[in-house]
Amino acid sequence: MASNETVTIAGGGLAGSEAAWQLASRGVRVRLFEMRPDKKSPAHRTGDLAELVCSNSLGADRPTSPAGILKEELRRLDSLTMRCAAQARIPAGGALAVDGRICSGLVTDAVTRSPGIELIRQETLAIPAGPAIIAAGPLMSGGIAEGIRDIVGESCLSFFDAAAPIVALDSVDINRAYRAGRYGQCDDYINCPLDREQYEAFQRELASAERALQHGGGVADGNRKPRYFEGCLPIEVMAERGQDTLRYGPMRPVGLPDPSTGKTPYAVVQLRRDNAEGTLYNMVGFQTNLKWPEQERVFRMIPALENAEFVRKGVMHENAFVCAPRVLDRFMRPRRGDAAVRSDLFLAGQITGVEGYVESVASGLAVALNMSALLAGRPMPEWPPETAIGSLLRYISTAEPKSFQPMNVNLGIFPPLDGQKTKKTPGHKKLSKQDRSLLFAERSQAALEKFLEQYKI
Ligand SMILES: Cc1cc2nc3c(=O)[nH]c(=O)nc-3n(C[C@H](O)[C@H](O)[C@H](O)COP(=O)(O)OP(=O)(O)OC[C@H]3O[C@@H](n4cnc5c(N)ncnc54)[C@H](O)[C@@H]3O)c2cc1C
């Protein structure tokens, strides 16, 4: 049963749009505030809801991979974002890649048309009164950031995150590249090979190239040493860590032999399709904070990109999140001590310390279910940790606060499998990684079904 109260959501990004949709589909009225297009963020480019600010990949989609398990759970819960992603999907091997403009356009249409949602194109300047979800994202605007800081104290942390450049396909020298997916899984990627000499010259230039000023006044290579998210290091930072770091990272050639010679190159830069027309390609793993002319100079050392047109340069931004294990309860409400500051105020999305598009969607969905239960006077759902959503929520509310960093979904945050099940009999040989992943996936499905039944979701 829905309450008569209207929920205010600040931020129509990945988490806020999903939360609005989930609430409206449960009969809860929503006022969704989105500051764009009038007020811009440093990374968003459009006025669309649920814009993907960088890569167009939503990560692995194999149902047994951790990211795939999370997606299956979201689909089972009728996630709007997953529905739109399916319609906007473009080929990318085992990954779920989308045309970002189409995907966010579909989300925007669905939210705009929903009779239960009033979309207000206005910046939220303070923490709203009444039931509210703050989903203003890692680049939230000033007023709301102050409001959160007032509530949670000085535990609003930040680190630096970067986006990768996009090149126009017709400017890529396809004669010096080849199409293939790793281990022959698909041919959706364009691979730009480098021989040893080319790679070593590239690595040297990249490591010493000039970096850009930070938004917010800091200097990346100056006095203020930026804290990077280790899962999304700028390519130049990887280059300076060692001569071979890139060859074991984003420029890894293994499983990518050139079909014309059968030989594996010394290093490879992969390009992944970025739009439905296939005219734009994203440089995979090449998030960067180099000055724009430096990006052109250094990236054009990659033979196939000698004349590349960079339609979007890489950029770097400050990225804010709260120290969730210290300041949020397990339902994602700001707390002081053990008590929620306000029973009807929730945070959702990347500011809670989940990392990534799909994780942010999951956070928005979970918080919407919490809010909907609260307003209906029912107990808020306790997510089973065996599910990907449950394990993420559990991780961010119970991790070690001192070293807390935003977290992607991964098998390490799931509870371990029952010891007996992971051994093959007779002889107690360990199961293969694939068989283990299958057990995780099956366990998550079973736990989710039980959970849905228990809470009548
Ligand atoms: C530069 C950069 C690159 C990234 N690249 C990737 C990537 O490649 N892959 C990946 O998985 N994740 C990436 N991320 C992480 C990404 O931000 C999150 O995965 C995801 O967008 C977070 O979802 P969200 O809903 O929390 O925030 P967002 O999607 O950012 O949504 C927040 C929304 O709130 C709005 N807003 C902010 N303040 C206010 C206010 N006061 N009033 C009203 N509206 C407001 C914003 O305009 C925005 O629409 C990147 C992040 C950054 C900053």
Ligand as a Chemical Component Dictionary entry (heavy atoms), coordinates in Angstrom:
data_LIG
# 
_chem_comp.id                   LIG 
_chem_comp.type                 NON-POLYMER 
_chem_comp.pdbx_formal_charge   0 
_chem_comp.three_letter_code    LIG 
# 
loop_
_chem_comp_atom.comp_id 
_chem_comp_atom.atom_id 
_chem_comp_atom.alt_atom_id 
_chem_comp_atom.type_symbol 
_chem_comp_atom.charge 
_chem_comp_atom.model_Cartn_x 
_chem_comp_atom.model_Cartn_y 
_chem_comp_atom.model_Cartn_z 
_chem_comp_atom.pdbx_ordinal 
LIG C1  C1  C 0 34.656 11.580 -14.803 1  
LIG C2  C2  C 0 33.986 10.307 -14.402 2  
LIG C3  C3  C 0 34.108 9.190  -15.212 3  
LIG C4  C4  C 0 33.463 7.992  -14.850 4  
LIG N1  N1  N 0 33.570 6.906  -15.674 5  
LIG C5  C5  C 0 32.896 5.776  -15.374 6  
LIG C6  C6  C 0 32.928 4.660  -16.276 7  
LIG O1  O1  O 0 33.555 4.701  -17.314 8  
LIG N2  N2  N 0 32.251 3.531  -15.928 9  
LIG C7  C7  C 0 31.523 3.467  -14.778 10 
LIG O2  O2  O 0 30.911 2.413  -14.520 11 
LIG N3  N3  N 0 31.468 4.514  -13.922 12 
LIG C8  C8  C 0 32.139 5.673  -14.189 13 
LIG N4  N4  N 0 32.102 6.733  -13.337 14 
LIG C9  C9  C 0 31.378 6.642  -12.118 15 
LIG C10 C10 C 0 29.976 7.198  -12.419 16 
LIG O3  O3  O 0 29.793 8.506  -12.021 17 
LIG C11 C11 C 0 28.964 6.491  -11.694 18 
LIG O4  O4  O 0 29.172 5.194  -12.059 19 
LIG C12 C12 C 0 27.543 6.908  -11.961 20 
LIG O5  O5  O 0 27.295 7.888  -12.927 21 
LIG C13 C13 C 0 27.081 7.417  -10.646 22 
LIG O6  O6  O 0 25.701 7.426  -10.659 23 
LIG P1  P1  P 0 24.971 8.444  -9.711  24 
LIG O7  O7  O 0 23.543 8.346  -9.999  25 
LIG O8  O8  O 0 25.437 8.267  -8.320  26 
LIG O9  O9  O 0 25.529 9.874  -10.187 27 
LIG P2  P2  P 0 25.280 10.592 -11.574 28 
LIG O10 O10 O 0 24.973 9.620  -12.621 29 
LIG O11 O11 O 0 26.431 11.502 -11.739 30 
LIG O12 O12 O 0 23.962 11.426 -11.288 31 
LIG C14 C14 C 0 23.903 12.516 -10.422 32 
LIG C15 C15 C 0 22.939 13.521 -11.013 33 
LIG O13 O13 O 0 22.668 14.536 -10.078 34 
LIG C16 C16 C 0 22.664 15.788 -10.708 35 
LIG N5  N5  N 0 22.936 16.772 -9.658  36 
LIG C17 C17 C 0 24.073 17.003 -8.976  37 
LIG N6  N6  N 0 23.889 17.903 -8.007  38 
LIG C18 C18 C 0 22.576 18.258 -8.080  39 
LIG C19 C19 C 0 21.772 19.151 -7.330  40 
LIG N7  N7  N 0 22.265 19.864 -6.313  41 
LIG N8  N8  N 0 20.467 19.298 -7.670  42 
LIG C20 C20 C 0 19.941 18.583 -8.711  43 
LIG N9  N9  N 0 20.663 17.732 -9.459  44 
LIG C21 C21 C 0 21.963 17.554 -9.126  45 
LIG C22 C22 C 0 23.707 15.645 -11.794 46 
LIG O14 O14 O 0 23.501 16.570 -12.838 47 
LIG C23 C23 C 0 23.491 14.198 -12.240 48 
LIG O15 O15 O 0 22.559 14.094 -13.260 49 
LIG C24 C24 C 0 32.721 7.929  -13.668 50 
LIG C25 C25 C 0 32.598 9.062  -12.856 51 
LIG C26 C26 C 0 33.217 10.223 -13.214 52 
LIG C27 C27 C 0 33.050 11.420 -12.333 53 
# 
loop_
_chem_comp_bond.comp_id 
_chem_comp_bond.atom_id_1 
_chem_comp_bond.atom_id_2 
_chem_comp_bond.value_order 
_chem_comp_bond.pdbx_ordinal 
LIG C1  C2  SING 1  
LIG C2  C3  SING 2  
LIG C2  C26 DOUB 3  
LIG C3  C4  DOUB 4  
LIG C4  N1  SING 5  
LIG C4  C24 SING 6  
LIG N1  C5  DOUB 7  
LIG C5  C6  SING 8  
LIG C5  C8  SING 9  
LIG C6  O1  DOUB 10 
LIG C6  N2  SING 11 
LIG N2  C7  SING 12 
LIG C7  O2  DOUB 13 
LIG C7  N3  SING 14 
LIG N3  C8  DOUB 15 
LIG C8  N4  SING 16 
LIG N4  C9  SING 17 
LIG N4  C24 SING 18 
LIG C9  C10 SING 19 
LIG C10 O3  SING 20 
LIG C10 C11 SING 21 
LIG C11 O4  SING 22 
LIG C11 C12 SING 23 
LIG C12 O5  SING 24 
LIG C12 C13 SING 25 
LIG C13 O6  SING 26 
LIG O6  P1  SING 27 
LIG P1  O7  DOUB 28 
LIG P1  O8  SING 29 
LIG P1  O9  SING 30 
LIG O9  P2  SING 31 
LIG P2  O10 DOUB 32 
LIG P2  O11 SING 33 
LIG P2  O12 SING 34 
LIG O12 C14 SING 35 
LIG C14 C15 SING 36 
LIG C15 O13 SING 37 
LIG C15 C23 SING 38 
LIG O13 C16 SING 39 
LIG C16 N5  SING 40 
LIG C16 C22 SING 41 
LIG N5  C17 SING 42 
LIG N5  C21 SING 43 
LIG C17 N6  DOUB 44 
LIG N6  C18 SING 45 
LIG C18 C19 SING 46 
LIG C18 C21 DOUB 47 
LIG C19 N7  SING 48 
LIG C19 N8  DOUB 49 
LIG N8  C20 SING 50 
LIG C20 N9  DOUB 51 
LIG N9  C21 SING 52 
LIG C22 O14 SING 53 
LIG C22 C23 SING 54 
LIG C23 O15 SING 55 
LIG C24 C25 DOUB 56 
LIG C25 C26 SING 57 
LIG C26 C27 SING 58 
# 
